Amino acid sequence: MKKVIISGGGTGGHIYPAIAIANSLKAIDPTIQILFVGALGKMEMEKVPKAGYEIIGLPISGIKRELSADNLSFPFKLTRSLLKARSIIKSFQPDIAIGVGGFASGPLLMVASLMGIPTLIQEQNSYAGITNKLLAKRAKAICVAYPNMEAFFPKNKLKLTGNPVRNDIVDSINKRELAYERFGLQPNHKTLLVIGGSLGAKTINESIEAGLKMIIDSGYQVLWQTGKPYAERAKAAVEALKTPYARAFDFIYEMDLAYALADVVVSRAGALSVSELCLVEKPAILVPFPYASEDHQTKNAMSLVEQNAALLVKDKDAKDELVQTTLRLLQDVDKQQELSKNIKKLAKPNAAKEIAETVLSLI
């Protein structure tokens, strides 16, 4: 029986590709055993069991860029995580270890490679992070979502697969009626979907709150994923308008349904969001998170903007420009169709299957 460890997490952008890879492995070989390794206290400890997989947490955390007392404890957390990773590997005895990014992937993949276990990295972004660049030296294969990644990794290890996305999102196109029913929105209104990523997006949320009445008065409706920190404030803003044309949720699990009813999407430019938008062919306005490591979200967004496949509003300009840009796109059907046609060309619907096949070829 084959055994696979998948490590990483921290955000939905790492977790959901990991789950998609696991699901594809199971589809190819139902007998395969899969164990996830995450970081204690991070969202993978909740999301992975919901997807039906076992997960073990490491006591690892990141280094903060500013001076912080937390940074003093990092060497101790790293040492404990390396020891626990070794214990997990000795107990589970995997045939391969997969790293999807996030705090836990570093210690787990480093220990696995030192113990002679083949490793595979899945890099979601157009700009590789420090951890994956270090791990790449010992990895057997590196699956990437963007071309020209030989700037970061050995060319002979690269495989351009795209980012793995859950099957339900690939199949979202024919679910519009079900989506209206699920979210309690109106079938005769064009819908703006706002998604700030799994942890929310303060600038996007504040901009949408300020312009919510204007969007609704212009004849559109809003489905708004806020993230937990902003949820109560957003729900209060919707309630104050006493309107059937807006719904706010801290987190939307049924993203297939959310995409199904969206006419235009406002989103951060995390790698998973960008990949999903390509697959569902939605006209999008991207607001990259400016403090992402190496500003990789801006680089992700520009890979679409340069192909005339999305619009970009900088985070610092969002409060002044986001709502007006959104209304112009909602009103311009020709532009919507142009963006949809171009973003569709960038989609890679078989990414999860290709990565799973690469994993099995390495065992």
Salt bridges, closest charged atoms under 4 A:
ASP29 OD2 - LYS2 NZ 3.64
GLU46 OE2 - LYS47 NZ 3.78
GLU46 OE2 - LYS50 NZ 3.65
ASP70 OD2 - LYS64 NZ 3.21
GLU206 OE2 - LYS202 NZ 2.74
GLU206 OE1 - LYS319 NZ 2.76
GLU209 OE1 - ARG233 NE 2.81
ASP217 OD2 - LYS213 NZ 2.76
GLU254 OE2 - ARG182 NE 2.74
ASP256 OD2 - LYS175 NZ 2.65
ASP263 OD1 - ARG176 NH2 3.10
GLU276 OE2 - ARG166 NH2 3.96
ASP315 OD1 - ARG268 NH1 2.83
ASP317 OD1 - LYS316 NZ 3.51
GLU338 OE1 - LYS335 NZ 3.74
GLU357 OE2 - LYS353 NZ 2.93
